[in-house]
Amino acid sequence: MHILLISDNFYPETNAPATRGFEHCKVWVKQGHKVTVITSFPNFPSGKIFEGYKNKFRNIENIDGINVFRVWTYMSPNSGIWKRILDQASFMFTSFINGLSIKNIDVIVGTTPHMFTPIASLMLAKIKKTSFILELRDLWPDSMLAVGINNKRHLYNIAKVIEKKLYFSADLIIPVTYSFKRYLINLGLPEKKIKVVMNGVDTKFFDFKKNKYVKRSSKFFTISYIGTIGMAHSIKTIIEAAKIIYKKHRDLRIVFQIIGDGADKKNIEHEALKINNVKVLPSVPKNLVLEYLDRTDAGIIHLKKNPLYKTVVPSKMFEYIAMGVPILHGVDGESHNILKKYKLGLYFEQESPNALYSAIIKLYNDKPLYNEISENCVKTSKVFEREILALKMLEELKKFEKNKK
């Protein structure tokens, strides 16, 4: 089978769509399938092209057996609605044009978060007379409102129409959460058309190799946030909790590191200058993420208070648990349910610095609880092994193609 994946982000970018797409494609190639990817030149989230690449009409490379078509896009930082739309729309056009030259495609997988990529995938599938599979990573129009873009209601209304059209036009939808599946069914889509394949982690790479599950080996208790520093994440909550700890428990040597880039990074850097227990660092490649996690005692997951975020499961959760890192979890909904089911960390109320502070102190002071959570994390990561999930998605694609004939 020849699978064409169209994804705005791909290796060497390290955000969630790039990582999932790359790791799935590697597994599919190992299973004997031909895999082609259309993507942009790596530039997320700063909008600056990675070293070694040049933004041009097309470049073809082979990565681990995957044929990667990189296409020109208007590059913009992950901030500002109009520039982001121009960035995403440019990828829609150039991915579609370049996709026309790719032959003998059996199935086209278009991945969100934004809807421009699936639009290009749908148009190509119509022309190529092949199947269009929508991989649903985000409820994109609603996420526009969730980050406070309330003055663009007309854009939201247009996006909602496009969203529904795409869902009903797709031959198969693969959402990454069960909450997304319920959302689709409530829209009127048949359940048989929806197959959930959750996010996961490559436990061969994120491999906790210590003799014991206990991580707390250094004189500092290091708390990390690793990921996008965006409007949706309210990293200010972490800064405020750090201020409380610095004021009340300076002697405990609890330190914070915030690693990543995004629309709110400059504000967070400015806030972090006011206290001594927070470092703000740039995005790092995957191998360095591994090193930072190996030196992390607790990991933070946090999103703003919004009903939409009850439907998401942040992918960083799985990297934390694979490395035995207990989670300080500030998200309600499906991800909170996973946290409770497997006992992977402590929950705190979203956008509440005091609640985060209390959770940190509890985790710090209760060493038996800490050790139990850390051990649970490593064990549970096997449930979300990326290779198993990639094979599950491949099986769904194969079953669909077989039933179509």
C-alpha positions, 0 to 999 in steps of 0.5 A: 500500500502507498500511503501519502501523509500530508502534515504541515509539521514533520521531523526534525520539528518536535511538536506533537503532529511532527513527532506522531507522523514521523514515528508512525511513518517509520513503523509503516515503512518497516511493515513493507509499505511505501510512505510519502510525506508532504510537509513544509520546510521545518520552521515551527514554532519560531517561523525561522527555517531550521539550519541546513534547509532553504525555503523553496518550491520543493525539495525531496529527501529520504528519511528512514525510508520515508519519501519526504516532499518539502514544499514552500510556505509563507513562514510566520511565528506561531502568533498573530491570527492573520499571519498564521492563516496565511502560513497555513493557507500557503501550505494548502496550495503548495502541498496540493500542487506538489501532490499532483505529481505523486503517482499510485497513491492508495490512501491520503491521510491529512492531519490537523490541527488546522483545517487547511491541510485536510482541505488539500488532502480532500482535493487531492483524493478527489482528483486521484480517485483515492481515499481521504482519511482525516486524522483529527488532532484538534477541534480547530475552529473551537480552539480559535475561540479558546485562546481568546480570538473572540473578535474574529467571529466571522472567521469562526463561523466560516471555519465551522462550515468548513469543519463539518464539510470535511468531516462528512467528506472524509472516508474515515476519521481517526481522532486522537481522543475518545472525546473527539469521537463523541463530538463527531457522533453528536454532529451526526457522523456514523460511529463506524466511520470513526476509529480512535488511535490515541497519541503515545510515546516511543518507549525505546527512545524515552527509556527510563534506565535507572535501577530504581524508579526513584528520580530524585537524585540531585540536590535540586528538585527540578520541575519542568514544563516542556512544550509550546508556550502559547496563549492556550497554556497560561504559563503565567500560572507556573510563574506565579506558583514559582513566586509563592514557593520562592517566598515560602520555601526558598530553603527547599531548592525547588527550581523550575525550567520552562523549555519551548517557544511560542506566542507568549514566550516573551511575556514569560521571559520577562516575568521569569526575570523577576525571580531566581528559581525559574529558567526559560530555555529555547526549544531543544531537539528530541535528544536533548528533550530526553536529557532534560527529562532524565534530570526532571523530578516532576513535569507540568501539564497545563491549559487555560480553563475552557470546556474545549480542553476537556477533550484533549490529551496533551502528548507531553503526558506520554513522554513524562510517564515513559521517563518516570516523571510524575505529572502535575496536571492542570487539565480537566476532562479526558487527560485527567481521567487517564491521570486518575486511572493509572495514578500518574501524578497530582491534579491541580485546578487550572489557572490556580497558582495556589493549587499548583503550589500545594500539589508541588509541596505535597509531591515534594514532601511525600516520598513514598507517594512520589516513588509510587507515582514514578513507578506507575508512570513507567509501567503505564507508558507501555500501554501507550507504546507508539509502535503499537498505536502506529500498527493499530492505525495501519490496521485501520487503513488496511481494513478500510482499503480491503472493505472498499474493494 
